[in-house]
Amino acid sequence: MRKNTFFAVFLVCSFGLNAQNYTMTNGTVTTCSGTFYDSGGTGTYAASQDFTYTICPSTAGSKVQLNFTAFDVEDNFDYLTVYDGSNTSATVLGTYDNGTPLTGVIQASAGNASGCLTFVFHSDGSVQYAGWTATISCIVPGLSYNM
């Protein structure tokens, strides 16, 4: 009995440790953890794409934050636009390609009541690059994070 209880606890804890992967497509997700990839995942994204993807916080009162650790899209032809809200009517935080790469942290602003970020990706019909990788987290405004 003791072995079975240990095994059950191990399985529950192990599954909880696996972070979710999210790839660029049309849709919305509510989360405060995981990895956000271009549509190709760990491979190359495809030609002729136009996707809109919104990431909203799963913790009430928090703001989505992404840390881009890799970013490689065709300069002037493929680009990622980030909006500070739950749709493309929100303020544009920036439009990024290899000429203006998205590196480091981007997060929802203090004035963004939804805490969401919306991403719009466009790729043209010819050259495709490696894309991006970003770690998703959430922050609670006003709290100090000393890590």
VOBA-1610 file (N, C-alpha, C; in pm, whole numbers, padded with zeros to 5 digits, always signed):
BEGIN
Met+00083-00119+00000Met+00000+00000+00000Met+00087+00125+00000Arg+00192+00124+00080Arg+00279+00240+00092Arg+00347+00270-00043Lys+00390+00167-00115Lys+00453+00186-00245Lys+00354+00248-00344Asn+00229+00201-00343Asn+00129+00255-00434Asn+00099+00401-00406Thr+00094+00440-00278Thr+00069+00580-00241Thr+00184+00666-00290Phe+00308+00622-00268Phe+00425+00697-00314Phe+00422+00713-00465Phe+00393+00606-00537Phe+00388+00610-00682Phe+00281+00708-00731Ala+00163+00708-00669Ala+00056+00799-00708Ala+00096+00944-00685Val+00157+00973-00571Val+00204+01109-00542Val+00312+01150-00641Phe+00403+01060-00675Phe+00509+01087-00772Phe+00450+01123-00908Leu+00351+01048-00953Leu+00289+01076-01083Leu+00220+01211-01085Val+00145+01243-00981Val+00075+01372-00975Val+00176+01486-00977Cys+00282+01475-00898Cys+00384+01580-00893Cys+00460+01591-01024Ser+00490+01480-01087Ser+00564+01483-01213Ser+00486+01552-01323Phe+00356+01522-01332Phe+00277+01586-01436Phe+00262+01734-01410Gly+00260+01776-01287Gly+00249+01917-01253Gly+00374+01996-01289Leu+00488+01928-01302Leu+00613+01996-01331Leu+00632+02022-01480Asn+00560+01953-01564Asn+00575+01971-01708Asn+00506+02098-01753Ala+00585+02192-01799Ala+00528+02319-01847Ala+00465+02296-01984Gln+00361+02368-02009Gln+00287+02358-02136Gln+00360+02436-02245Asn+00358+02385-02365Asn+00411+02456-02482Asn+00295+02512-02562Tyr+00310+02636-02608Tyr+00207+02703-02688Tyr+00271+02749-02818Thr+00207+02719-02930Thr+00259+02763-03059Thr+00166+02866-03122Met+00226+02954-03199Met+00153+03061-03265Met+00051+03003-03361Thr-00074+03040-03341Thr-00186+03001-03425Thr-00295+03106-03401Asn-00414+03085-03448Asn-00525+03173-03412Asn-00589+03117-03285Gly-00596+03200-03181Gly-00658+03151-03059Gly-00624+03234-02937Thr-00670+03186-02823Thr-00647+03249-02694Thr-00616+03142-02592Val-00524+03173-02501Val-00492+03082-02391Val-00489+03163-02262Thr-00525+03098-02153Thr-00517+03158-02021Thr-00415+03078-01941Thr-00301+03141-01908Thr-00194+03070-01839Thr-00096+03170-01777Cys-00019+03121-01683Cys+00090+03199-01623Cys+00221+03122-01628Ser+00227+03019-01712Ser+00351+02944-01726Ser+00352+02872-01861Gly+00470+02835-01902Gly+00486+02762-02027Gly+00584+02831-02119Thr+00592+02778-02240Thr+00681+02832-02342Thr+00599+02863-02466Phe+00622+02981-02522Phe+00552+03029-02641Phe+00649+03023-02759Tyr+00610+02949-02863Tyr+00691+02932-02983Tyr+00618+02989-03105Asp+00695+03016-03210Asp+00635+03046-03340Asp+00559+02921-03384Ser+00489+02927-03495Ser+00404+02817-03541Ser+00480+02688-03571Gly+00610+02697-03593Gly+00688+02578-03620Gly+00737+02507-03495Gly+00703+02561-03379Gly+00751+02501-03254Gly+00902+02516-03245Thr+00972+02406-03229Thr+01118+02411-03224Thr+01180+02408-03363Gly+01097+02401-03466Gly+01145+02404-03605Gly+01120+02539-03668Thr+01122+02545-03798Thr+01102+02668-03873Thr+00953+02693-03896Tyr+00909+02818-03884Tyr+00769+02851-03915Tyr+00745+02841-04065Ala+00620+02836-04106Ala+00584+02817-04247Ala+00566+02950-04320Ala+00556+02941-04451Ala+00533+03058-04537Ala+00386+03099-04532Ser+00361+03225-04567Ser+00226+03279-04586Ser+00134+03259-04466Gln+00181+03302-04350Gln+00101+03289-04229Gln+00051+03425-04180Asp-00068+03426-04126Asp-00127+03541-04059Asp-00206+03488-03941Phe-00146+03496-03822Phe-00207+03442-03701Phe-00221+03551-03595Thr-00326+03538-03512Thr-00346+03625-03397Thr-00366+03536-03275Tyr-00282+03556-03172Tyr-00283+03471-03053Tyr-00278+03559-02930Thr-00370+03537-02837Thr-00377+03616-02715Thr-00344+03528-02595Ile-00258+03581-02508Ile-00222+03513-02384Ile-00272+03599-02269Cys-00361+03541-02186Cys-00418+03611-02071Cys-00373+03543-01943Pro-00363+03619-01834Pro-00316+03560-01708Pro-00421+03469-01644Ser-00374+03360-01585Ser-00465+03269-01515Ser-00482+03307-01368Thr-00405+03405-01324Thr-00415+03454-01186Thr-00480+03592-01188Ala-00591+03606-01117Ala-00664+03733-01115Ala-00574+03847-01067Gly-00583+03961-01136Gly-00507+04080-01099Gly-00364+04082-01146Ser-00320+03977-01215Ser-00181+03972-01261Ser-00170+04016-01407Lys-00047+04032-01452Lys-00017+04075-01589Lys+00073+03969-01654Val+00045+03938-01780Val+00127+03844-01855Val+00262+03908-01886Gln+00365+03826-01875Gln+00502+03869-01905Gln+00569+03757-01985Leu+00637+03792-02092Leu+00710+03693-02170Leu+00856+03735-02179Asn+00944+03637-02163Asn+01087+03659-02177Asn+01133+03590-02305Phe+01161+03670-02408Phe+01203+03616-02537Phe+01353+03583-02531Thr+01383+03454-02542Thr+01522+03409-02536Thr+01581+03382-02674Ala+01496+03373-02775Ala+01540+03357-02914Ala+01439+03427-03004Phe+01489+03496-03106Phe+01399+03563-03201Phe+01471+03576-03334Asp+01416+03511-03438Asp+01479+03509-03568Asp+01372+03498-03677Val+01331+03613-03733Val+01235+03617-03844Val+01293+03704-03954Glu+01248+03681-04076Glu+01302+03753-04191Glu+01279+03904-04179Asp+01387+03979-04187Asp+01383+04125-04176Asp+01299+04185-04290Asn+01209+04276-04255Asn+01124+04352-04347Asn+01009+04273-04410Phe+01004+04142-04395Phe+00900+04064-04460Phe+00816+03981-04364Asp+00877+03930-04259Asp+00807+03854-04156Asp+00815+03936-04027Tyr+00706+03944-03953Tyr+00711+04028-03833Tyr+00608+03983-03730Leu+00636+04018-03605Leu+00550+03991-03491Leu+00512+04125-03428Thr+00382+04153-03420Thr+00334+04275-03354Thr+00272+04235-03221Val+00304+04311-03116Val+00253+04283-02981Val+00160+04396-02939Tyr+00040+04358-02894Tyr-00061+04453-02847Tyr-00079+04438-02696Asp-00095+04550-02628Asp-00107+04555-02483Asp-00254+04537-02441Gly-00309+04419-02467Gly-00448+04394-02432Gly-00498+04265-02492Ser-00629+04245-02483Ser-00690+04118-02524Ser-00729+04110-02671Asn-00697+04215-02748Asn-00727+04211-02892Asn-00643+04317-02965Thr-00660+04324-03095Thr-00578+04414-03177Thr-00627+04559-03174Ser-00728+04588-03093Ser-00769+04727-03072Ser-00685+04793-02964Ala-00608+04714-02892Ala-00524+04766-02784Ala-00402+04840-02840Thr-00333+04910-02754Thr-00212+04984-02790Thr-00104+04888-02840Val-00035+04926-02947Val+00076+04846-02999Val+00199+04871-02912Leu+00256+04763-02858Leu+00381+04774-02782Leu+00502+04774-02873Gly+00488+04712-02991Gly+00596+04710-03087Gly+00573+04611-03198Thr+00644+04633-03308Thr+00646+04539-03420Thr+00790+04500-03440Tyr+00814+04368-03448Tyr+00951+04316-03441Tyr+00983+04226-03560Asp+01105+04241-03611Asp+01163+04151-03711Asp+01313+04145-03681Asn+01393+04094-03771Asn+01536+04085-03740Asn+01605+04221-03735Gly+01546+04322-03798Gly+01601+04457-03789Gly+01574+04520-03654Thr+01461+04483-03594Thr+01422+04526-03459Thr+01379+04400-03385Pro+01475+04321-03338Pro+01440+04193-03276Pro+01376+04209-03139Leu+01291+04116-03106Leu+01227+04112-02975Leu+01311+04022-02885Thr+01385+04084-02796Thr+01467+04009-02701Thr+01439+04060-02561Gly+01448+03972-02465Gly+01423+04009-02327Gly+01275+04007-02295Val+01239+04085-02192Val+01105+04079-02135Val+01012+04183-02198Ile+00891+04137-02228Ile+00782+04226-02268Ile+00663+04188-02181Gln+00592+04288-02129Gln+00481+04257-02038Gln+00365+04353-02056Ala+00250+04309-02009Ala+00131+04393-02012Ala+00155+04512-01919Ser+00108+04629-01959Ser+00131+04751-01882Ser+00042+04757-01758Ala+00076+04844-01666Ala-00002+04862-01544Ala-00145+04905-01575Gly-00166+04981-01681Gly-00298+05029-01719Gly-00383+04928-01795Asn-00327+04813-01825Asn-00395+04709-01900Asn-00480+04625-01804Ala-00610+04653-01797Ala-00699+04587-01701Ala-00710+04437-01723Ser-00700+04390-01847Ser-00712+04247-01875Ser-00586+04170-01836Gly-00470+04238-01840Gly-00343+04172-01814Gly-00295+04088-01930Cys-00368+04088-02042Cys-00337+04005-02159Cys-00239+04074-02253Leu-00173+03993-02335Leu-00095+04040-02449Leu-00147+03968-02572Thr-00160+04040-02682Thr-00203+03981-02809Thr-00089+03991-02909Phe-00063+03880-02977Phe+00046+03870-03073Phe-00011+03845-03212Val+00037+03922-03310Val-00003+03901-03449Val+00124+03872-03528Phe+00125+03755-03595Phe+00243+03716-03672Phe+00207+03708-03820His+00295+03765-03901His+00281+03759-04047His+00411+03706-04105Ser+00400+03609-04196Ser+00516+03565-04274Ser+00478+03572-04422Asp+00576+03609-04504Asp+00550+03618-04647Asp+00561+03481-04712Gly+00557+03476-04843Gly+00553+03349-04915Gly+00687+03288-04950Ser+00797+03350-04908Ser+00925+03293-04951Ser+01013+03243-04837Val+01096+03325-04781Val+01199+03282-04685Val+01143+03269-04544Gln+01176+03159-04476Gln+01137+03139-04337Gln+01262+03115-04252Tyr+01256+03167-04128Tyr+01369+03154-04036Tyr+01327+03067-03916Ala+01412+03065-03815Ala+01391+02978-03698Ala+01275+03020-03609Gly+01236+03149-03610Gly+01122+03194-03529Gly+01163+03240-03390Trp+01084+03204-03288Trp+01113+03253-03154Trp+01079+03150-03047Thr+01134+03179-02929Thr+01107+03105-02807Thr+01092+03208-02695Ala+00987+03196-02616Ala+00965+03288-02504Ala+00905+03212-02386Thr+00949+03245-02268Thr+00897+03186-02146Thr+00784+03274-02093Ile+00670+03211-02065Ile+00552+03283-02016Ile+00551+03282-01863Ser+00522+03397-01804Ser+00499+03406-01660Ser+00399+03519-01637Cys+00362+03539-01512Cys+00274+03648-01475Cys+00334+03722-01356Ile+00308+03850-01350Ile+00353+03931-01238Ile+00231+03998-01176Val+00241+04029-01049Val+00135+04103-00981Val+00191+04242-00955Pro+00131+04345-01016Pro+00179+04481-00999Pro+00184+04520-00850Gly+00289+04590-00813Gly+00303+04637-00676Gly+00377+04543-00585Leu+00400+04418-00627Leu+00478+04326-00547Leu+00623+04331-00590Ser+00711+04321-00495Ser+00854+04321-00522Ser+00902+04179-00542Tyr+00978+04157-00647Tyr+01032+04025-00677Tyr+01184+04030-00661Asn+01231+03977-00552Asn+01376+03972-00527Asn+01422+03830-00544Met+01463+03795-00663Met+01508+03658-00690Met+01653+03659-00728
//
